[in-house]
Amino acid sequence: VRGVYLGFFGGEPLKNEETKSVMETEMADLSADLSALPRLGAVRKINDMVKRIRQVRVHAIILDHLRHNMPSVFGKEKKKKELLGNLGAVFRKVQQDHNLPYGDFPDLDKFRKAVMNMDFGKIPKLKGERMKKGGRMLDLDRSLTIAIPDLLTRLPGINTATYDE
């Protein structure tokens, strides 16, 4: 429900006694309507979900890159140390190769600590069986391009033409 509200938000008390009660009622109604906007909470949750999906995609691509750059037999620990030591360069390469926004990347030091004890050779391939031959990544992409915009069209008062993932 849309409406027009009268009010004075200058921080000073209302001086005109004739309009004071109307203004106070209108300002109270506006405050009540603003606090009853659950769709904003829904949009915030959707935005959080979009952010998490984008981060999952980036994490998966980085891990796949690390796995792909490991030797199959000898020198695994040395290569792992090299990759972790040059993680900034790894992030830039992944960003450029996959055209990913840098804001979706994890904190460098936190990521390094999280993967330090992983066996990169055991990370599933993005296009392997465990990831349904790339189908899991396609599912994430479809959720960003189809499912979430469709979800947004169901929220009242949301214009998806101006919505930016």
C-alpha positions in Angstrom: 0.0 0.0 0.0 1.5 3.3 -1.0 0.6 6.5 0.6 1.7 10.1 1.1 2.7 11.1 4.5 3.0 14.5 6.1 5.7 15.1 8.6 8.5 17.3 9.9 11.8 15.6 10.6 13.8 18.7 11.4 14.6 17.7 15.0 12.7 20.6 16.5 9.3 20.4 18.2 6.3 21.2 16.1 5.1 24.8 16.7 1.9 25.0 14.8 -0.8 23.7 17.3 -3.4 23.4 14.5 -1.4 20.8 12.5 0.5 19.3 15.4 -1.8 16.3 16.0 -2.1 15.6 12.3 1.6 15.7 11.8 2.3 13.5 14.8 -0.3 10.9 13.6 1.2 11.0 10.1 4.8 10.6 11.4 3.7 7.7 13.6 1.9 6.0 10.7 5.0 6.4 8.5 7.2 4.9 11.3 4.8 2.0 11.7 4.7 1.4 7.9 8.5 1.6 7.6 9.0 -0.9 10.4 6.5 -3.3 8.7 8.4 -3.8 5.5 9.2 -7.5 5.6 10.2 -7.6 2.0 13.3 -5.7 2.8 14.3 -8.5 5.1 13.5 -11.0 2.3 15.6 -9.0 -0.2 18.5 -8.9 2.3 18.3 -12.7 2.7 18.3 -13.1 -1.0 21.3 -10.8 -1.4 23.1 -12.8 1.3 22.3 -16.0 -0.6 23.6 -14.5 -3.8 26.8 -13.5 -2.1 27.3 -17.0 -0.6 26.6 -18.7 -4.0 29.2 -16.4 -5.7 31.7 -17.2 -2.9 31.1 -20.9 -3.2 31.7 -20.7 -7.0 35.0 -18.9 -6.5 36.1 -21.3 -3.7 35.4 -24.3 -6.0 37.2 -22.7 -8.9 40.3 -21.9 -6.7 40.4 -25.4 -5.3 40.1 -26.9 -8.7 43.0 -24.7 -9.9 45.1 -25.8 -6.9 44.3 -29.5 -7.6 45.0 -29.1 -11.3 48.4 -27.6 -10.7 49.6 -30.4 -8.4 52.0 -33.0 -9.8 50.6 -36.5 -10.0 53.5 -38.4 -8.4 56.6 -36.6 -7.1 57.1 -33.1 -5.5 53.6 -32.7 -4.1 54.6 -31.0 -0.9 57.1 -28.6 -2.7 54.4 -27.6 -5.2 51.8 -27.2 -2.5 54.2 -24.8 -0.6 54.8 -22.9 -3.8 51.1 -22.5 -4.6 50.3 -21.4 -1.0 53.3 -19.1 -1.0 52.1 -17.4 -4.2 48.4 -17.5 -3.4 47.9 -13.9 -4.4 49.2 -14.7 -7.9 46.9 -17.8 -7.9 43.9 -15.7 -7.0 44.8 -13.2 -9.8 45.2 -16.0 -12.4 41.9 -17.6 -11.4 40.2 -14.2 -11.5 41.5 -13.4 -15.0 40.9 -16.9 -16.4 37.3 -17.1 -15.2 36.4 -13.4 -15.3 35.5 -13.3 -11.6 35.0 -10.2 -9.5 37.8 -9.8 -6.9 35.2 -9.0 -4.3 33.9 -12.6 -4.4 37.4 -13.9 -3.4 38.1 -15.0 0.2 40.6 -13.3 2.5 44.0 -14.5 1.4 45.4 -15.4 4.8 42.2 -17.1 6.0 42.0 -19.2 2.9 45.7 -20.2 3.1 45.1 -21.3 6.7 42.0 -23.2 5.8 43.6 -25.2 2.9 47.1 -25.6 4.4 46.4 -29.1 5.7 44.4 -30.3 2.7 45.6 -32.9 0.3 45.0 -31.0 -3.0 45.1 -34.2 -4.9 41.9 -35.3 -3.1 39.9 -32.3 -4.1 37.2 -33.3 -6.5 37.5 -32.1 -10.1 34.9 -29.6 -11.1 34.1 -31.6 -14.1 34.5 -35.0 -12.4 32.0 -37.5 -11.2 31.6 -36.2 -7.7 30.7 -32.8 -9.1 28.3 -34.3 -11.6 30.6 -33.5 -14.5 30.3 -29.8 -14.0 26.6 -30.0 -13.3 27.0 -28.6 -9.7 28.6 -25.4 -11.1 25.9 -25.1 -13.7 23.3 -25.4 -10.9 25.0 -22.5 -9.1 25.0 -20.5 -12.3 21.4 -21.2 -13.0 20.4 -20.2 -9.5 22.1 -16.8 -10.1 20.7 -16.3 -13.5 17.2 -17.9 -13.4 16.0 -19.0 -9.9 16.9 -15.9 -7.9 15.6 -13.3 -10.4 12.4 -15.4 -10.6 12.2 -15.3 -6.8 12.6 -11.6 -6.8 9.7 -11.1 -9.2 7.5 -12.7 -6.6 8.3 -10.1 -4.0 6.0 -7.1 -4.0 7.5 -3.8 -4.9 10.7 -5.2 -6.3 11.8 -4.1 -9.8 14.1 -6.8 -11.1 15.2 -4.6 -14.0 17.2 -2.5 -11.6 18.3 -5.4 -9.3 22.0 -6.1 -9.4 23.4 -9.4 -8.2 
